[in-house]
Amino acid sequence: MGASVKPAARRNARQFALQAIYSWQITKENVATIEEQFLSGGKYDEEEHHAAEPALSAPQTDVTYFRDLLVGVVLNHTELDSKLRPFVSRPMQDLDMMELALLRLAMYEMTRREDVPYKVVINEAIELAKVFAAEDSHKFVNGVLDKAAPHVRKKA
């Protein structure tokens, strides 16, 4: 892909990473096993949402970014949860699993991927919530991330 990363390739990577993180949260399978399932095209199928998606290995997906997000969130989920906790109005264990996956993914990007502007992280999380989470989840995700951004990003 060269030096410049295409936004669509990153968006696809986030989408697949979100699904993989969700799968990991549900199954607690080894992250390498989940990664392999996604790379081989046998990804977790959550009802109708995933019927017409591109394959993860397709050229329009930043596979390296997918791996970074998936492995980074899984390895650091405890730390990510502790960073999120002050901004979430209910106990973490009461969160919808998709909301939790989204918040972990966004917090990972905010804290570990400073090359991605925090406004992009928040916007991408909102868009993913609209597609994958419950009807008003995008509002909740937006509220949590808006409150968290100034505390986890120096320039927010």
NORJO-V406496 format. One record per pair of residues at least 12 apart in sequence whose C-alpha atoms are under 6 Angstrom apart, sorted by the first residue. I is the first residue (numbers start at 1). J is the second residue. D is the distance in Angstrom with one decimal. If there is no record, write none. Layout:
((I	J	D) (I	J	D))
//
This chain:
((9	60	4.9) (9	61	4.2) (9	62	4.9) (10	62	5.6) (12	61	5.3) (13	61	5.6) (13	62	5.5) (13	66	4.5) (17	66	5.4) (17	70	5.3) (21	101	6.0) (22	101	5.6) (39	56	5.8) (87	144	5.5) (98	133	5.8) (106	121	6.0) (126	138	4.9))
//
